[in-house]
Amino acid sequence: MIRKAAVAGSFYPYNKTKLIQNIEECFKDTDFGPGKISVNQNPKTRRKVFGGICPHAGYVYSGSAAAYTIKAIFEDRCPDSIIILGTQHTGYRGISLMQNGAWETPLGQIPVDSDLANSILSSSTIIKEDDNAFSGFHGREHNIEVQIPFIQYAANLHEKDIKLVPIKLGDMNLQRLEDVGIKIGSIIKSGKKDIAVISSSDMTHKQPNDYYQPAKDLDDMYLKDKAVMDSITQYNLVKTFENALSTTVCGPQTIVTGMIIAKELGATAGNILKYYTSYEKMGGKGPCEYCVGYLSAVFT
């Protein structure tokens, strides 16, 4: 299956040149982004950044935060493959992956790592192969797709062809997520490929009660997100999941599964690289109709 771009032209530019320019602007953003584009010419002999949290809104909003996560992963080492843990906004409740094919964006096609996908499928009865989770009605889902142009761009800086395994997580049962995360981590650890993991998630979504004076509601929103960030920093899996479920974070399951996988690989710390809101990104003044938090964090 070739999964065609569904949100090119809305979440990010459809034109290849404009898309590259947009991505570079996110990296160079000195207010909300890392401030520079860089390629590590002396990669570590062993991966220290096992994965991280990457937001998935339109690039004008969350792209600068996403650039932090991508930069950290690719500066550590350019991976052979990336596993993208996707949440769901279309009602999908299973756990599935793409076993074969490729994902297409304006920057070209990036192939699925079928060997890695097959190993994951063989290790777990919970994860299924289901192209329907990535096509048709569910093909309108954006949260995995928006990660891919950033990955393609960063891999191109390293002049390296890499692959991916997209996994959609609709299941919110922590025990099942733990089983999946441990098994994926074990596969990565026992293999020879360098693999990193991206957990796709935005943070709290908030519609202020007072459109003209949103400060109180936005402060409350920050405190909810801070509780999630604190538990990530503490690397407390249960508390992270519970805190994320207590608010409107849209990927509690992707965040905790990424942490579980990274823990299997040796991670002991969650490092917060950047947090801001869409309100701040758009100027942070005046009325606020709706606001979303964006987080970049890595597991090391």
KABEL-V359483 format. One record per pair of residues at least 12 apart in sequence whose ideal C-beta (glycine too) atoms are under 10 Angstrom apart, sorted by the first residue. I is the first residue (numbers start at 0). GAP is how many residues later the second one is. D is the distance in whole Angstrom. If there is no record, write none. Layout:
# KABEL-V359483
{{I;GAP;D} {I;GAP;D}}
This chain:
# KABEL-V359483
{{0;97;7} {0;98;9} {0;99;7} {0;100;4} {0;101;8} {0;102;9} {0;111;9} {0;130;5} {0;131;10} {0;133;7} {0;134;7} {0;138;10} {1;99;6} {1;100;5} {1;101;8} {1;102;6} {1;107;7} {1;109;10} {1;133;10} {2;95;7} {2;98;7} {2;99;7} {2;100;5} {2;101;7} {2;102;10} {2;106;9} {2;107;10} {2;109;9} {2;128;8} {2;131;5} {2;132;7} {2;136;7} {2;141;9} {2;142;8} {2;145;9} {2;163;8} {3;99;9} {3;100;5} {3;101;9} {3;105;10} {3;131;9} {3;135;8} {3;141;10} {4;98;8} {4;99;6} {4;100;5} {4;101;7} {4;102;10} {4;137;10} {4;140;6} {4;141;10} {4;143;9} {4;144;9} {5;128;10} {5;129;9} {5;133;6} {5;134;6} {5;135;8} {5;136;7} {5;139;6} {6;49;10} {6;51;9} {6;98;10} {6;133;8} {6;134;9} {6;135;4} {6;136;10} {6;138;6} {6;139;7} {7;96;9} {7;97;6} {7;98;6} {7;99;10} {7;137;8} {7;138;10} {7;141;9} {8;97;9} {9;48;7} {9;132;8} {10;45;8} {10;46;7} {10;47;5} {10;48;7} {10;49;9} {10;50;9} {10;51;9} {10;52;9} {10;131;6} {10;132;10} {10;134;8} {10;135;5} {10;138;10} {11;14;10} {11;46;7} {11;47;5} {11;48;9} {11;51;8} {11;93;8} {11;94;8} {11;130;10} {11;133;9} {11;134;6} {11;136;10} {11;137;6} {11;138;9} {12;46;8} {12;93;7} {12;136;9} {13;91;10} {13;92;6} {14;91;7} {15;89;9} {15;90;5} {15;91;6} {15;92;9} {15;133;10} {16;89;9} {17;88;9} {18;40;9} {18;86;8} {18;87;5} {18;88;7} {18;130;6} {18;133;10} {18;134;8} {19;86;9} {19;87;7} {19;129;9} {19;132;10} {19;133;7} {19;136;9} {21;37;5} {21;38;8} {21;41;7} {21;127;9} {21;131;10} {22;14;9} {22;36;7} {22;40;7} {22;43;9} {22;44;8} {22;47;9} {22;84;9} {22;126;6} {22;127;6} {22;129;9} {22;130;5} {22;131;9} {23;13;6} {23;43;9} {23;129;8} {24;34;8} {24;35;9} {24;38;8} {24;39;8} {24;42;9} {25;33;6} {25;34;9} {25;36;9} {25;37;4} {25;38;5} {25;39;9} {25;40;7} {25;41;4} {25;42;9} {25;44;9} {25;45;10} {25;124;8} {25;127;10} {26;36;9} {26;37;8} {26;39;10} {26;40;5} {26;41;9} {26;43;8} {26;44;7} {26;123;9} {26;126;9} {26;127;9} {26;130;10} {27;36;9} {27;39;9} {28;34;8} {28;35;4} {28;36;10} {28;38;7} {28;39;10} {28;252;9} {29;34;10} {30;33;8} {30;245;9} {30;249;9} {30;250;9} {31;29;10} {31;30;9} {31;31;9} {31;32;4} {31;33;7} {31;35;9} {31;36;9} {31;242;7} {31;243;10} {31;244;5} {31;248;8} {31;249;6} {31;262;9} {31;264;10} {32;30;8} {32;31;3} {32;32;8} {32;33;9} {32;34;5} {32;35;7} {32;38;9} {32;241;8} {32;243;10} {32;263;9} {33;30;8} {33;31;10} {33;33;6} {33;34;5} {33;35;10} {33;36;9} {33;37;5} {33;38;9} {33;41;10} {33;239;8} {33;240;8} {33;262;9} {34;29;10} {34;32;9} {34;33;10} {34;36;10} {35;31;10} {35;35;8} {36;30;9} {36;34;8} {36;116;9} {36;117;9} {36;120;7} {37;33;7} {37;36;9} {37;37;6} {37;119;9} {38;32;10} {38;35;7} {38;36;7} {38;39;8} {38;115;8} {38;118;5} {38;119;6} {38;120;9} {39;31;10} {39;34;7} {39;35;4} {39;36;7} {39;37;8} {39;38;8} {39;117;10} {39;118;9} {40;117;10} {42;31;9} {42;32;8} {42;33;7} {42;34;4} {42;35;7} {42;115;9} {42;151;9} {43;31;9} {43;32;6} {43;33;6} {44;32;9} {45;30;9} {45;31;8} {45;148;9} {45;220;9} {46;26;9} {46;29;6} {46;30;5} {46;32;8} {46;141;10} {46;147;6} {46;148;8} {46;149;7} {46;218;8} {46;219;9} {46;253;9} {47;24;10} {47;28;6} {47;29;9} {47;217;10} {47;218;9} {47;219;9} {47;250;9} {47;251;10} {47;252;6} {48;20;9} {48;22;10} {48;23;5} {48;24;5} {48;25;9} {48;26;8} {48;27;4} {48;28;8} {48;30;10} {48;147;7} {48;213;9} {48;218;9} {48;222;9} {48;249;5} {48;250;7} {48;251;6} {49;23;9} {49;26;9} {49;135;9} {49;138;8} {49;145;9} {49;146;7} {49;147;7} {49;208;9} {49;209;9} {49;211;7} {49;212;4} {49;213;9} {49;214;9} {49;215;5} {49;216;7} {49;217;5} {49;248;8} {49;249;5} {49;250;7} {50;18;9} {50;21;10} {50;22;7} {50;28;10} {50;31;9} {50;32;8} {50;33;10} {50;34;9} {50;137;10} {50;144;9} {50;145;5} {50;146;3} {50;147;6} {50;148;7} {50;206;10} {50;207;5} {50;208;8} {50;210;7} {50;211;5} {50;214;8} {50;216;8} {50;246;10} {50;247;7} {50;248;5} {50;249;9} {51;14;10} {51;16;8} {51;17;4} {51;18;9} {51;20;6} {51;21;6} {51;144;8} {51;145;8} {51;146;7} {51;147;7} {51;203;10} {51;206;7} {51;210;9} {51;218;9} {51;219;8} {51;221;8} {51;243;9} {51;244;7} {51;245;6} {51;246;4} {51;247;6} {51;248;9} {52;12;9} {52;13;10} {52;15;10} {52;16;7} {52;32;10} {52;145;8} {52;146;5} {52;147;8} {52;148;6} {52;149;10} {52;150;9} {52;175;10} {52;176;10} {52;179;8} {52;198;8} {52;201;8} {52;202;6} {52;205;7} {52;206;9} {52;217;9} {52;219;9} {52;220;9} {52;241;10} {52;242;5} {52;243;7} {52;244;5} {52;245;8} {52;246;9} {53;12;5} {53;13;9} {53;14;9} {53;15;4} {53;16;7} {53;19;9} {53;30;9} {53;31;10} {53;89;9} {53;92;9} {53;93;6} {53;96;8} {53;97;10} {53;144;5} {53;145;7} {53;146;6} {53;147;8} {53;148;10} {53;197;10} {53;200;10} {53;204;10} {53;240;9} {53;241;9} {53;242;7} {53;243;9} {53;244;10} {54;13;10} {54;14;8} {54;88;9} {54;91;9} {54;92;9} {54;145;8} {54;146;7} {54;147;5} {54;148;8} {54;195;10} {54;196;9} {54;219;10} {54;220;10} {54;221;10} {54;223;10} {54;237;8} {54;238;8} {54;239;4} {54;240;6} {54;241;7} {55;28;10} {55;30;8} {55;31;8} {55;33;10} {55;85;10} {55;86;6} {55;87;4} {55;88;8} {55;89;8} {55;90;5} {55;91;7} {55;142;10} {55;144;5} {55;145;7} {55;146;6} {55;194;8} {55;195;8} {55;198;10} {55;238;9} {56;85;9} {56;86;9} {56;89;8} {56;145;6} {56;193;10} {56;221;7} {56;224;10} {56;235;6} {56;237;7} {57;84;9} {57;88;8} {57;220;9} {58;87;7} {58;90;9} {58;91;9} {59;218;9} {59;221;8} {59;222;9} {60;141;9} {60;215;9} {60;216;9} {60;217;5} {60;218;10} {60;220;6} {60;221;8} {60;231;7} {60;233;7} {61;84;8} {61;140;7} {61;141;10} {61;214;9} {61;216;8} {61;219;8} {61;230;8} {61;231;10} {61;232;4} {61;233;9} {61;234;9} {62;83;9} {62;86;10} {62;87;8} {62;218;9} {62;231;9} {63;210;8} {63;212;8} {63;217;7} {63;230;8} {63;232;9} {64;137;9} {64;138;10} {64;208;8} {64;209;5} {64;210;8} {64;211;7} {64;216;9} {64;228;9} {64;229;4} {64;230;7} {64;231;4} {64;232;10} {65;80;8} {65;81;7} {65;83;10} {65;84;6} {65;132;9} {65;134;9} {65;208;10} {65;228;8} {65;230;7} {66;83;7} {66;86;10} {66;87;9} {66;206;10} {66;207;9} {66;229;8} {67;204;10} {67;205;4} {67;206;5} {67;207;10} {67;226;10} {67;227;9} {67;228;4} {67;229;9} {67;230;8} {68;78;9} {68;81;8} {68;127;10} {68;129;7} {68;130;9} {68;204;7} {68;205;9} {68;226;9} {68;227;5} {68;228;7} {68;229;6} {69;12;10} {69;77;8} {69;80;5} {69;81;7} {69;83;8} {69;84;5} {69;85;10} {69;126;10} {69;128;8} {69;226;9} {70;79;9} {70;83;8} {70;202;9} {70;225;9} {70;227;10} {71;124;10} {71;199;8} {71;201;6} {71;224;8} {71;225;9} {71;226;5} {71;228;9} {72;77;10} {72;78;9} {72;81;8} {72;123;5} {72;124;9} {72;125;8} {72;225;7} {73;76;9} {73;77;9} {73;79;9} {73;80;4} {73;81;8} {73;83;7} {73;84;7} {73;86;10} {73;88;10} {73;122;8} {74;79;9} {75;118;10} {75;120;8} {75;222;9} {75;224;9} {76;81;9} {76;117;6} {76;119;8} {77;76;7} {77;77;6} {77;79;8} {77;80;4} {77;81;9} {77;82;5} {77;84;7} {77;116;8} {77;118;9} {78;72;9} {78;75;10} {78;76;8} {78;79;10} {78;81;9} {78;83;6} {78;84;9} {78;85;10} {78;114;8} {78;115;5} {78;116;6} {78;117;4} {78;118;9} {79;33;8} {79;36;9} {79;80;8} {79;81;9} {79;82;6} {79;83;7} {79;111;9} {79;112;9} {79;113;4} {79;114;5} {79;115;7} {79;116;9} {80;29;10} {80;30;10} {80;31;9} {80;32;4} {80;34;9} {80;35;6} {80;36;10} {80;81;6} {80;82;4} {80;83;6} {80;84;7} {80;107;9} {80;110;10} {80;112;6} {80;113;8} {80;114;5} {80;115;8} {80;116;10} {81;28;9} {81;31;9} {81;65;8} {81;66;9} {81;69;6} {81;72;10} {81;73;9} {81;80;7} {81;81;8} {81;82;5} {81;83;8} {81;84;9} {81;112;10} {81;113;7} {81;114;5} {81;115;7} {81;116;6} {82;14;9} {82;30;9} {82;33;8} {82;34;9} {82;37;8} {82;81;7} {82;82;5} {82;83;8} {82;84;6} {82;101;7} {82;104;10} {82;105;8} {82;112;6} {82;113;8} {82;114;5} {82;115;7} {82;116;10} {82;174;10} {82;175;9} {82;178;8} {83;13;10} {83;14;10} {83;19;9} {83;59;9} {83;60;5} {83;61;9} {83;63;5} {83;64;8} {83;67;8} {83;80;6} {83;81;7} {83;82;5} {83;83;7} {83;84;9} {83;112;10} {83;113;8} {83;114;5} {83;115;8} {83;116;6} {83;170;9} {83;174;10} {84;58;10} {84;59;9} {84;62;10} {84;80;10} {84;81;9} {84;82;6} {84;83;8} {84;84;6} {84;92;10} {84;95;9} {84;96;9} {84;99;9} {84;112;7} {84;113;7} {84;114;5} {84;115;6} {84;116;9} {84;166;8} {84;168;8} {84;169;4} {84;170;8} {84;171;10} {84;172;6} {84;173;6} {84;176;8} {85;47;9} {85;48;9} {85;55;7} {85;56;9} {85;57;5} {85;58;4} {85;59;9} {85;61;8} {85;80;6} {85;81;7} {85;82;5} {85;83;7} {85;84;9} {85;112;9} {85;113;9} {85;114;5} {85;115;9} {85;165;8} {85;167;10} {85;168;7} {86;54;9} {86;56;6} {86;57;9} {86;81;8} {86;82;6} {86;83;8} {86;85;10} {86;112;9} {86;113;6} {86;114;6} {86;115;9} {86;162;9} {86;163;5} {86;164;4} {86;165;8} {86;166;7} {86;167;5} {86;168;9} {87;45;8} {87;50;8} {87;53;6} {87;55;8} {87;56;10} {87;80;6} {87;81;7} {87;82;5} {87;83;10} {87;162;9} {87;163;9} {87;165;9} {87;166;10} {88;49;9} {88;51;9} {88;52;6} {88;53;8} {88;54;7} {88;161;7} {89;43;9} {89;46;10} {89;47;6} {89;48;5} {89;49;9} {89;50;6} {89;51;5} {89;52;10} {89;78;10} {89;80;9} {90;46;9} {90;47;8} {90;50;10} {90;79;8} {91;38;9} {91;40;9} {91;41;6} {91;42;9} {91;45;9} {91;46;5} {91;49;8} {91;76;6} {91;77;9} {91;78;4} {91;79;10} {92;75;10} {92;76;10} {92;77;4} {92;78;7} {92;79;8} {93;32;9} {93;33;9} {93;34;6} {93;36;7} {93;38;10} {93;39;7} {93;74;8} {93;75;9} {93;76;5} {93;77;7} {94;29;8} {94;31;6} {94;32;5} {94;33;7} {94;35;9} {94;38;9} {94;72;7} {94;73;7} {94;74;6} {94;75;7} {94;76;5} {94;78;10} {94;81;7} {94;82;8} {94;84;10} {94;85;6} {94;158;9} {94;162;9} {95;25;10} {95;30;10} {95;31;7} {95;32;5} {95;33;7} {95;34;4} {95;35;9} {95;36;8} {95;37;4} {95;38;8} {95;42;10} {95;70;9} {95;71;7} {95;72;5} {95;73;9} {95;74;8} {95;75;10} {96;15;8} {96;19;9} {96;20;6} {96;21;10} {96;23;6} {96;24;7} {96;30;6} {96;31;8} {96;32;6} {96;33;8} {96;34;10} {96;36;8} {96;37;9} {96;68;6} {96;69;6} {96;70;5} {96;71;7} {96;72;10} {96;87;10} {97;14;5} {97;15;10} {97;16;9} {97;19;7} {97;31;8} {97;32;8} {97;33;7} {97;35;8} {97;36;6} {97;37;9} {97;46;9} {97;66;9} {97;67;7} {97;68;5} {97;69;8} {97;70;9} {98;13;7} {98;14;10} {98;15;6} {98;17;10} {98;18;5} {98;19;7} {98;21;9} {98;22;7} {98;29;10} {98;30;4} {98;31;9} {98;32;8} {98;66;9} {99;12;6} {99;13;10} {99;14;5} {99;17;7} {99;18;9} {99;29;9} {99;31;9} {100;13;9} {100;16;10} {100;30;8} {100;33;9} {100;65;10} {101;61;9} {101;62;9} {102;31;8} {102;41;8} {102;42;7} {102;44;10} {102;45;6} {102;48;10} {102;49;9} {102;60;10} {102;61;7} {102;63;7} {103;41;10} {103;44;9} {104;40;7} {104;41;9} {104;43;5} {104;44;5} {104;45;10} {104;46;9} {104;47;7} {104;48;10} {105;43;7} {105;46;9} {106;41;8} {106;42;5} {106;43;10} {106;44;9} {106;45;4} {106;46;7} {106;48;10} {106;49;8} {107;41;10} {107;44;7} {107;48;9} {108;39;10} {108;43;9} {109;38;6} {109;39;9} {109;41;7} {109;42;6} {109;45;8} {109;51;8} {109;52;7} {109;53;7} {109;54;6} {109;56;10} {110;50;8} {110;51;9} {110;52;5} {110;53;8} {111;51;6} {111;52;6} {111;53;6} {111;54;7} {112;49;9} {112;50;4} {112;51;6} {112;52;5} {112;80;8} {112;82;8} {113;49;8} {113;51;9} {114;48;9} {114;50;10} {114;76;9} {114;78;8} {115;47;7} {115;48;9} {115;49;5} {115;68;9} {115;71;7} {115;72;8} {115;75;8} {115;77;7} {115;79;7} {116;12;8} {116;46;9} {116;47;10} {116;48;5} {116;49;9} {116;50;9} {117;47;10} {118;46;10} {118;64;9} {118;65;9} {118;67;10} {118;68;5} {118;69;9} {118;71;9} {118;72;7} {119;45;7} {119;47;8} {119;60;9} {119;63;7} {119;64;6} {119;67;6} {119;68;10} {121;61;10} {121;65;9} {122;56;10} {122;57;9} {122;59;9} {122;60;4} {122;61;8} {122;63;7} {122;64;6} {123;52;9} {123;55;7} {123;56;6} {123;58;9} {123;59;5} {123;60;8} {123;63;9} {124;54;9} {125;45;8} {125;47;9} {125;50;6} {125;51;9} {125;53;6} {125;54;6} {125;57;8} {126;40;7} {126;41;10} {126;42;9} {126;44;10} {126;49;10} {126;52;9} {126;53;6} {126;56;8} {126;57;8} {127;40;10} {129;38;8} {132;33;9} {132;34;9} {132;35;5} {132;37;8} {133;32;7} {133;34;7} {137;30;8} {137;32;9} {140;27;8} {141;58;9} {142;25;9} {142;57;5} {142;58;8} {142;59;8} {142;107;8} {142;108;7} {142;111;8} {143;20;9} {143;22;5} {143;23;9} {143;24;7} {143;54;9} {143;56;6} {143;110;10} {144;21;9} {144;55;10} {145;54;8} {146;17;9} {146;19;9} {146;51;6} {146;52;10} {146;53;6} {147;16;7} {147;18;9} {147;50;10} {149;48;9} {150;13;7} {150;45;10} {150;47;8} {151;12;10} {161;31;10} {161;32;9} {161;33;10} {161;34;10} {162;30;9} {162;32;10} {163;31;10} {163;34;9} {164;19;9} {164;30;9} {164;32;10} {165;32;10} {165;34;10} {166;13;8} {166;17;8} {166;30;9} {166;87;9} {166;90;9} {167;32;10} {167;86;9} {168;12;10} {168;30;9} {168;31;9} {168;82;8} {168;83;10} {168;84;5} {168;85;6} {168;87;10} {168;88;6} {168;89;10} {169;83;8} {170;82;7} {170;86;10} {171;69;9} {171;73;8} {171;80;7} {171;81;6} {171;84;10} {172;80;9} {173;63;8} {173;64;7} {173;67;6} {173;68;9} {173;71;9} {173;78;9} {173;79;8} {173;82;7} {173;83;10} {173;86;10} {175;77;9} {175;81;10} {176;60;9} {176;64;8} {176;75;9} {176;76;6} {176;77;9} {176;79;6} {176;80;5} {176;82;10} {176;83;7} {177;59;8} {177;60;10} {177;63;10} {177;78;8} {177;79;8} {177;82;6} {177;85;10} {178;81;9} {179;73;10} {179;77;6} {179;80;8} {179;81;9} {180;16;9} {180;56;9} {180;72;10} {180;75;8} {180;76;5} {180;77;8} {180;78;8} {180;79;3} {180;80;5} {180;81;9} {180;82;8} {180;83;7} {181;75;10} {181;78;6} {181;79;8} {181;81;9} {181;82;6} {182;77;10} {182;78;9} {182;81;9} {183;13;8} {183;73;8} {183;74;10} {183;76;8} {183;77;5} {183;80;8} {183;81;10} {184;12;9} {184;72;10} {184;75;7} {184;76;4} {184;77;7} {184;78;7} {184;79;3} {184;80;6} {184;81;9} {184;82;9} {185;75;9} {185;78;6} {185;79;9} {186;74;9} {186;77;9} {187;73;7} {187;74;10} {187;76;8} {187;77;6} {188;72;10} {188;75;6} {188;76;6} {188;77;8} {194;66;9} {194;70;9} {195;65;10} {195;66;9} {195;69;10} {195;102;10} {195;103;10} {196;57;10} {196;60;8} {196;61;5} {196;62;9} {196;63;10} {196;64;5} {196;65;7} {196;68;9} {196;102;8} {197;56;9} {197;60;7} {198;52;6} {198;53;10} {198;54;9} {198;55;4} {198;56;5} {198;57;8} {198;58;7} {198;59;3} {198;60;8} {198;62;9} {198;63;9} {198;96;10} {198;98;9} {198;100;9} {199;50;9} {199;51;6} {199;54;6} {199;55;9} {199;58;9} {200;27;10} {200;43;8} {200;48;6} {200;49;6} {200;50;3} {200;51;8} {200;52;9} {200;53;5} {200;54;5} {200;57;9} {200;93;10} {200;94;8} {200;96;10} {201;46;9} {201;47;7} {201;48;5} {201;49;7} {201;76;9} {201;90;5} {201;91;7} {201;92;6} {201;93;8} {202;18;8} {202;19;10} {202;21;8} {202;22;5} {202;23;10} {202;25;7} {202;26;8} {202;41;9} {202;44;8} {202;45;8} {202;46;5} {202;47;8} {202;48;9} {202;52;10} {202;72;7} {202;73;10} {202;74;8} {202;89;7} {202;90;3} {202;91;6} {202;92;5} {203;14;10} {203;16;9} {203;17;5} {203;18;8} {203;19;9} {203;20;5} {203;21;5} {203;22;10} {203;23;10} {203;24;8} {203;40;9} {203;42;10} {203;43;5} {203;44;5} {203;45;6} {203;46;9} {203;73;9} {203;87;8} {203;88;7} {203;89;5} {203;91;10} {204;16;9} {204;42;9} {204;43;4} {204;44;8} {204;45;7} {204;73;9} {204;85;7} {204;86;7} {204;87;5} {204;88;8} {205;12;7} {205;14;8} {205;15;4} {205;16;10} {205;18;9} {205;19;10} {205;41;9} {205;42;7} {205;71;9} {205;72;10} {205;73;9} {205;82;9} {205;84;7} {205;85;5} {205;86;8} {205;87;8} {206;41;10} {206;81;9} {206;82;7} {206;83;5} {206;84;8} {207;12;9} {207;13;9} {207;71;9} {207;79;9} {207;80;5} {207;81;8} {207;82;8} {207;83;7} {209;77;9} {209;78;9} {210;75;10} {210;76;5} {210;77;7} {210;78;6} {210;79;10} {211;74;8} {211;75;5} {211;76;9} {212;74;8} {212;75;9} {213;65;7} {213;72;9} {213;73;7} {213;74;4} {213;75;9} {213;76;10} {213;77;7} {214;73;9} {216;71;8} {216;74;8} {217;59;7} {217;61;6} {217;62;9} {217;66;9} {217;70;7} {217;73;6} {217;75;10} {219;27;10} {220;26;8} {220;27;9} {220;56;7} {220;58;9} {220;70;6} {220;71;9} {220;72;7} {221;53;8} {221;55;8} {221;69;10} {221;71;8} {222;24;10} {223;19;8} {223;20;9} {223;22;7} {223;23;4} {223;24;8} {223;25;8} {223;69;9} {224;18;9} {224;19;9} {224;22;7} {224;23;10} {224;24;8} {224;50;7} {224;52;9} {224;68;5} {224;69;10} {224;70;7} {225;17;9} {225;46;10} {225;49;8} {225;67;10} {226;12;8} {226;13;9} {226;15;9} {226;16;5} {226;17;9} {226;19;8} {226;20;8} {227;12;6} {227;13;9} {227;14;9} {227;15;5} {227;16;5} {227;17;10} {227;18;9} {227;19;7} {227;21;6} {227;24;9} {227;27;8} {227;47;10} {227;65;9} {227;67;8} {227;69;10} {228;14;9} {228;41;8} {228;43;5} {228;46;7} {228;64;10} {228;66;7} {228;68;7} {229;13;8} {229;40;10} {229;42;9} {230;12;5} {230;13;8} {230;24;10} {230;25;10} {230;28;10} {230;39;8} {231;12;9} {231;23;7} {231;24;9} {231;27;7} {231;37;9} {231;38;4} {231;39;9} {231;40;7} {231;63;8} {231;65;6} {231;66;10} {231;67;8} {232;36;7} {232;37;5} {232;38;8} {232;39;6} {232;64;8} {233;35;9} {233;36;8} {234;24;7} {234;27;9} {234;28;7} {234;32;7} {234;33;6} {234;34;6} {234;35;5} {234;64;8} {234;65;10} {235;23;9} {235;34;9} {236;18;10} {236;19;6} {236;20;10} {236;22;6} {236;23;6} {236;26;7} {237;18;8} {238;17;10} {239;12;8} {239;15;6} {239;16;6} {239;19;7} {239;30;8} {240;12;8} {240;14;8} {240;15;4} {240;16;10} {240;18;9} {240;19;10} {241;14;10} {242;12;10} {243;12;7} {246;46;9} {247;44;9} {247;45;9} {248;44;8} {248;46;9} {249;42;9} {254;15;9} {254;40;9} {254;42;9} {254;44;10} {257;12;10} {257;39;9} {257;40;10} {257;41;7} {258;38;10} {258;40;6} {259;39;10} {260;38;8} {261;36;9} {261;37;4} {261;38;8} {262;36;8} {264;34;8} {265;33;10} {265;34;9} {266;31;9} {266;32;4} {266;33;6} {267;31;9} {267;32;8} {268;29;9} {268;30;7} {268;31;5} {269;27;6} {269;28;7} {269;29;6} {269;30;8} {270;25;9} {270;26;6} {270;27;5} {270;28;8} {270;29;6} {271;23;7} {271;24;8} {271;25;5} {271;26;9} {272;22;8} {272;23;4} {272;24;6} {272;25;6} {273;20;8} {273;21;7} {273;22;4} {273;23;8} {274;18;7} {274;19;7} {274;20;5} {274;21;8} {274;22;8} {275;17;8} {275;18;6} {275;19;9} {275;20;9} {276;14;5} {276;15;7} {276;16;5} {276;17;7} {277;12;8} {277;13;6} {277;14;5} {277;15;8} {277;16;7} {278;12;4} {278;13;9} {278;14;9} {279;13;9} {279;14;9} {280;13;8}}
